[in-house]
Amino acid sequence: MKNSITLAVTAFLLGCFPVRLTARGIQPDPTLADLQAALDLDRRGECREALQKYQALLSNASINLNLQLHAYVLQQMADADNGLGDYAKGEEKAREALRLLAGANERNTRTFAAAEGVLADALAGEGNYPGAKKVAEQAVSLGKETFGARAPRFGLLLTTLANTLGAQGEHRRSLKLYRQAVGIMQKAGEGNRIELGAAYLNLAGAYIAKGNAKKALELVASARATWKQVLPSNNSFTVYALSVEMLGYKKLKAYREAEALIPEMLEVGISKLGPSHPDRVELLEIAASVYVAQKKYGLAAPLLKQGVELSKRLFRPGNPLSRILLANYSYVLAELGQTEEASRVRAESEVLLAFPEREQVPGVQ
């Protein structure tokens, strides 16, 4: 059975983390109170509610008259779209923000670097990892110059780049960047507890990829403990902690513990993300992999079938996770003796190889 793209499930953790209202060119204004309220929703993972507030802000004259602030709101809307799994809209809004900033000669700004990071997240969510990597590299370079190497937002840009590297198998470099991001967040103070928890969990995913499950489980516990200080127990990030924890137990062959987490993870995935969120495809694949590891093919098959059907609705042809799901589903069907259906599904996965991931020229277009 093929390996899943295990780090993809943590991308949501970056999709809702805002830049503070300190970007150059943003002047005090009463509407900033409304913007801060939207940002606070974002930080708690309440992207749908935040998106509604951002949309209302765009109708405000003072927002539209300040080009950088307008671009900033668009960038945050793109973040929220990414958090909701609507990566196409996230890409569209991030590119619009970048176009506005470029047209105003605001390329060398914090807002531009942040918008590039959001665009990279969107491209990665669409499965365009080469394009995401290029944009993320640009964002990190500009972010180091504009935010500074110790700023929390720079840590988030490092994590965006680490996500794309890990998805392409560059685990050594991604692990180094995740560690760097944790170090930044640990020094960032009490106001960045949510971000620190995310950094711990991202690093846990990297250790899973490197085969160090014990360290990964320790980091999941650290993430949970950190979030407990500032978030309710039923926060939106719980599902990602559960998925990484499950992968850790699976690596340790602690199948009973891993299997016990499946019902909660799938239930929370629906209640917090929604039934059509792309990350649910990954959650279904992870749950199925636990059953496959125990040769419980009858329990794995329905999950893989559901994942395949969902991926067909949500992903473009050639998405790496779609190919993995089809290959794994074919394997399980063969093990169940359904050879004809297994052959059909295998052929479908091979057809997808003819559709490489979409790659656009990164940056402003």
C-alpha positions as CSV (number, residue, x, y, z in Angstrom):
1,M,0.0,0.0,0.0
2,K,1.4,3.4,-1.0
3,N,2.3,6.0,1.5
4,S,0.0,9.0,1.9
5,I,1.0,12.6,1.8
6,T,1.1,12.8,5.6
7,L,1.9,16.5,6.0
8,A,-0.9,17.8,3.9
9,V,-3.4,17.5,6.8
10,T,-1.6,20.3,8.7
11,A,-1.8,22.9,6.0
12,F,-5.1,24.2,7.4
13,L,-3.2,25.3,10.5
14,L,-1.5,28.0,8.5
15,G,-4.5,29.0,6.5
16,C,-6.1,31.0,9.3
17,F,-3.1,32.7,10.9
18,P,-3.0,36.4,10.2
19,V,-0.4,39.1,10.0
20,R,-0.7,41.5,12.8
21,L,-2.0,45.0,12.1
22,T,1.5,46.4,12.0
23,A,2.2,46.3,8.3
24,R,3.8,49.4,6.9
25,G,1.2,51.8,5.3
26,I,-1.8,50.7,7.5
27,Q,-3.0,53.7,9.4
28,P,-5.3,53.8,12.5
29,D,-8.9,53.7,11.6
30,P,-12.2,52.8,13.4
31,T,-12.7,50.0,10.9
32,L,-9.6,48.3,12.2
33,A,-11.6,47.1,15.2
34,D,-13.8,45.1,12.9
35,L,-10.8,43.8,11.1
36,Q,-9.2,42.7,14.3
37,A,-12.4,40.9,15.2
38,A,-12.2,39.0,11.9
39,L,-8.5,38.2,12.6
40,D,-9.3,36.9,16.0
41,L,-11.9,34.5,14.5
42,D,-9.2,33.4,12.0
43,R,-6.7,32.6,14.7
44,R,-9.3,30.3,16.4
45,G,-9.9,28.5,13.2
46,E,-13.4,29.9,12.7
47,C,-12.7,30.7,9.0
48,R,-16.3,30.8,7.8
49,E,-17.3,33.4,10.3
50,A,-14.1,35.4,9.6
51,L,-14.7,35.3,5.8
52,Q,-18.1,36.9,6.3
53,K,-16.6,39.7,8.3
54,Y,-13.8,40.3,5.7
55,Q,-16.5,40.4,2.9
56,A,-18.4,43.1,4.8
57,L,-15.1,45.1,5.3
58,L,-14.5,45.2,1.5
59,S,-17.7,47.4,1.2
60,N,-16.2,49.9,3.6
61,A,-14.9,53.1,1.8
62,S,-11.9,53.5,4.1
63,I,-10.7,50.0,3.3
64,N,-11.1,50.5,-0.5
65,L,-9.3,53.9,-0.4
66,N,-6.2,52.4,1.3
67,L,-4.8,50.1,-1.3
68,Q,-2.5,48.2,1.0
69,L,-5.3,47.7,3.5
70,H,-7.6,46.5,0.7
71,A,-4.9,44.0,-0.4
72,Y,-4.4,42.9,3.2
73,V,-8.1,42.1,3.6
74,L,-8.0,40.2,0.3
75,Q,-5.0,38.3,1.5
76,Q,-6.8,37.4,4.7
77,M,-9.9,36.3,2.8
78,A,-7.6,34.1,0.7
79,D,-6.3,32.6,4.0
80,A,-9.9,31.9,5.1
81,D,-10.8,30.3,1.8
82,N,-7.7,28.1,2.2
83,G,-8.8,27.2,5.7
84,L,-12.2,26.2,4.3
85,G,-10.5,24.1,1.6
86,D,-11.6,26.3,-1.2
87,Y,-8.1,26.6,-2.7
88,A,-9.2,27.9,-6.1
89,K,-10.8,30.9,-4.4
90,G,-7.8,31.3,-2.1
91,E,-5.5,31.3,-5.1
92,E,-7.7,33.9,-7.0
93,K,-7.8,36.3,-4.0
94,A,-4.1,36.0,-3.2
95,R,-3.2,36.7,-6.8
96,E,-5.6,39.7,-6.8
97,A,-3.9,41.1,-3.7
98,L,-0.5,40.6,-5.2
99,R,-1.6,42.4,-8.4
100,L,-2.9,45.4,-6.4
101,L,0.4,45.6,-4.4
102,A,2.5,45.2,-7.5
103,G,0.6,48.0,-9.3
104,A,1.2,50.3,-6.4
105,N,5.0,49.5,-6.3
106,E,4.5,47.7,-3.0
107,R,6.4,44.5,-3.8
108,N,9.0,44.8,-1.1
109,T,6.5,44.9,1.8
110,R,5.3,42.6,4.6
111,T,1.9,42.4,3.0
112,F,3.4,41.2,-0.3
113,A,5.4,38.5,1.4
114,A,2.4,37.4,3.4
115,A,0.2,37.3,0.3
116,E,2.8,35.1,-1.5
117,G,2.7,32.8,1.5
118,V,-1.1,32.5,1.2
119,L,-0.8,31.9,-2.5
120,A,1.8,29.1,-1.9
121,D,-0.7,27.5,0.6
122,A,-3.4,27.6,-2.0
123,L,-1.2,26.1,-4.8
124,A,-0.2,23.3,-2.4
125,G,-3.8,22.7,-1.5
126,E,-4.5,22.2,-5.2
127,G,-1.7,19.7,-5.5
128,N,0.6,22.1,-7.4
129,Y,3.6,21.4,-5.2
130,P,6.3,22.7,-7.7
131,G,4.5,26.0,-8.1
132,A,3.9,26.2,-4.3
133,K,7.6,25.7,-3.6
134,K,8.7,28.5,-6.0
135,V,6.2,31.0,-4.5
136,A,7.0,29.9,-0.9
137,E,10.8,30.3,-1.5
138,Q,10.0,33.9,-2.7
139,A,7.8,34.6,0.3
140,V,10.5,33.3,2.8
141,S,13.2,35.5,1.1
142,L,11.1,38.6,1.2
143,G,9.6,37.8,4.6
144,K,13.1,37.5,6.2
145,E,13.9,41.0,4.9
146,T,10.6,42.6,5.8
147,F,9.3,40.8,9.0
148,G,12.7,39.8,10.3
149,A,14.0,36.3,11.1
150,R,12.5,36.2,14.6
151,A,9.0,37.3,13.7
152,P,6.1,34.9,14.2
153,R,4.8,35.6,10.7
154,F,8.2,34.7,9.3
155,G,7.9,31.4,11.2
156,L,4.6,30.8,9.4
157,L,6.2,31.4,6.0
158,L,8.9,28.9,6.9
159,T,6.2,26.4,7.7
160,T,4.5,27.0,4.4
161,L,7.8,26.3,2.6
162,A,8.4,23.2,4.8
163,N,4.9,21.8,3.9
164,T,5.7,22.0,0.2
165,L,9.1,20.5,0.7
166,G,7.8,17.6,2.7
167,A,5.1,16.9,0.2
168,Q,7.8,16.5,-2.4
169,G,9.9,14.2,-0.3
170,E,12.5,16.8,0.9
171,H,12.1,15.7,4.5
172,R,15.5,16.7,5.8
173,R,15.1,20.3,4.7
174,S,11.5,20.5,5.8
175,L,12.4,19.1,9.3
176,K,15.0,21.8,9.7
177,L,12.5,24.5,8.8
178,Y,9.8,23.1,11.1
179,R,12.3,23.1,14.0
180,Q,13.2,26.7,13.1
181,A,9.5,27.7,13.2
182,V,9.1,26.1,16.6
183,G,12.0,28.0,18.0
184,I,10.5,31.3,16.7
185,M,7.1,30.6,18.2
186,Q,8.6,29.5,21.5
187,K,10.2,32.9,21.9
188,A,7.1,34.8,20.6
189,G,5.3,35.1,23.9
190,E,1.9,34.3,25.3
191,G,0.1,36.0,22.5
192,N,1.2,33.3,20.1
193,R,0.1,30.1,21.9
194,I,-2.1,29.0,19.0
195,E,0.7,29.4,16.5
196,L,3.1,27.5,18.8
197,G,0.7,24.6,19.0
198,A,0.5,24.5,15.3
199,A,4.3,24.6,15.0
200,Y,4.5,21.6,17.4
201,L,2.0,19.7,15.3
202,N,3.7,20.4,12.0
203,L,7.0,19.3,13.5
204,A,5.3,16.1,14.7
205,G,4.2,15.4,11.1
206,A,7.8,15.8,10.0
207,Y,9.0,13.3,12.6
208,I,6.3,10.9,11.4
209,A,7.8,11.2,7.9
210,K,11.2,10.5,9.3
211,G,10.0,7.4,11.2
212,N,10.4,8.9,14.7
213,A,6.9,8.1,16.0
214,K,7.7,8.5,19.7
215,K,9.0,12.0,19.2
216,A,6.0,12.8,17.1
217,L,3.6,11.7,19.8
218,E,5.4,13.8,22.3
219,L,5.0,16.8,20.1
220,V,1.3,16.1,19.6
221,A,0.9,16.1,23.4
222,S,2.8,19.5,23.5
223,A,0.4,20.9,20.8
224,R,-2.7,19.8,22.7
225,A,-1.3,21.2,26.0
226,T,-0.4,24.5,24.4
227,W,-3.9,24.9,22.7
228,K,-5.6,24.0,26.0
229,Q,-4.3,27.3,27.4
230,V,-6.1,29.4,24.9
231,L,-8.7,27.4,23.0
232,P,-11.8,25.3,24.0
233,S,-11.4,21.6,23.9
234,N,-13.6,21.3,20.7
235,N,-11.4,23.6,18.7
236,S,-11.0,23.2,14.9
237,F,-7.5,22.0,15.1
238,T,-8.4,18.8,17.1
239,V,-8.9,16.8,13.9
240,Y,-5.3,17.4,12.8
241,A,-3.9,16.4,16.2
242,L,-5.9,13.2,16.0
243,S,-4.7,12.4,12.5
244,V,-1.0,12.8,13.4
245,E,-1.5,10.9,16.7
246,M,-3.1,8.1,14.7
247,L,-0.2,8.0,12.3
248,G,2.2,7.9,15.3
249,Y,0.5,4.9,16.8
250,K,0.4,3.2,13.4
251,K,4.1,3.6,13.0
252,L,4.6,2.0,16.5
253,K,2.3,-0.8,15.5
254,A,0.1,0.2,18.4
255,Y,-3.0,-0.6,16.2
256,R,-5.5,-0.8,19.0
257,E,-4.7,2.8,20.1
258,A,-4.7,4.0,16.5
259,E,-8.0,2.3,15.6
260,A,-9.6,3.7,18.7
261,L,-9.1,7.2,17.4
262,I,-10.8,6.6,14.0
263,P,-14.4,7.3,15.0
264,E,-13.6,10.6,16.7
265,M,-11.3,11.8,13.9
266,L,-13.9,11.1,11.2
267,E,-16.7,12.6,13.3
268,V,-14.7,15.8,14.1
269,G,-13.6,16.0,10.5
270,I,-17.2,16.4,9.4
271,S,-18.4,18.6,12.2
272,K,-15.4,21.0,12.2
273,L,-14.3,21.0,8.5
274,G,-17.6,20.1,6.8
275,P,-18.5,17.1,4.6
276,S,-16.8,18.5,1.5
277,H,-13.6,19.8,2.8
278,P,-10.6,18.5,0.8
279,D,-8.7,17.5,4.0
280,R,-11.4,14.9,4.7
281,V,-10.0,12.9,1.7
282,E,-6.7,12.6,3.6
283,L,-8.4,11.7,6.8
284,L,-10.3,8.9,5.2
285,E,-7.0,7.6,3.6
286,I,-5.2,7.7,7.0
287,A,-8.0,5.9,8.7
288,A,-8.1,3.2,6.0
289,S,-4.3,2.8,6.3
290,V,-4.7,1.7,9.9
291,Y,-7.2,-1.0,8.9
292,V,-5.0,-2.1,6.0
293,A,-2.0,-2.5,8.3
294,Q,-4.0,-5.0,10.3
295,K,-5.3,-6.7,7.1
296,K,-8.9,-5.6,8.0
297,Y,-9.6,-4.9,4.3
298,G,-13.4,-5.1,4.7
299,L,-13.2,-2.1,7.0
300,A,-10.7,-0.2,4.8
301,A,-12.6,-0.6,1.6
302,P,-15.7,1.7,2.4
303,L,-13.4,4.5,3.6
304,L,-11.2,4.3,0.5
305,K,-14.3,4.3,-1.7
306,Q,-15.6,7.3,0.0
307,G,-12.3,9.1,-0.3
308,V,-12.1,8.3,-4.0
309,E,-15.6,9.6,-4.6
310,L,-14.9,12.8,-2.6
311,S,-11.5,13.4,-4.4
312,K,-13.2,13.1,-7.8
313,R,-15.6,15.9,-6.8
314,L,-12.9,18.1,-5.2
315,F,-9.6,17.6,-7.0
316,R,-8.3,18.3,-10.5
317,P,-7.1,15.3,-12.5
318,G,-3.5,14.4,-11.6
319,N,-3.8,15.4,-7.9
320,P,-1.2,13.1,-6.1
321,L,-3.6,12.1,-3.3
322,S,-6.2,11.0,-5.9
323,R,-3.7,8.6,-7.5
324,I,-2.6,7.3,-4.0
325,L,-6.3,6.6,-3.1
326,L,-7.0,4.8,-6.3
327,A,-3.9,2.7,-6.0
328,N,-4.7,1.8,-2.4
329,Y,-8.3,1.1,-3.2
330,S,-7.3,-1.2,-6.0
331,Y,-4.9,-3.1,-3.6
332,V,-7.7,-3.5,-1.0
333,L,-10.2,-4.7,-3.6
334,A,-7.7,-7.3,-4.9
335,E,-7.1,-8.5,-1.3
336,L,-10.9,-8.9,-1.0
337,G,-11.0,-11.0,-4.1
338,Q,-12.8,-8.4,-6.2
339,T,-10.2,-8.7,-9.0
340,E,-12.3,-7.3,-11.8
341,E,-13.1,-4.1,-9.9
342,A,-9.5,-3.9,-8.6
343,S,-8.3,-3.9,-12.2
344,R,-10.7,-1.2,-13.3
345,V,-9.6,1.0,-10.4
346,R,-6.0,0.3,-11.0
347,A,-6.4,1.3,-14.7
348,E,-8.1,4.5,-13.5
349,S,-5.1,5.4,-11.3
350,E,-2.7,4.8,-14.2
351,V,-4.8,7.1,-16.5
352,L,-4.3,9.9,-14.0
353,L,-0.6,9.6,-14.5
354,A,-1.1,11.2,-17.9
355,F,-2.4,14.4,-16.1
356,P,0.6,16.0,-14.3
357,E,-0.1,18.5,-11.5
358,R,-0.9,21.9,-12.9
359,E,2.0,24.3,-12.7
360,Q,1.6,28.0,-13.3
361,V,4.3,30.7,-13.4
362,P,4.5,31.8,-9.8
363,G,3.9,35.3,-8.5
364,V,1.9,38.1,-10.0
365,Q,0.1,37.4,-13.2
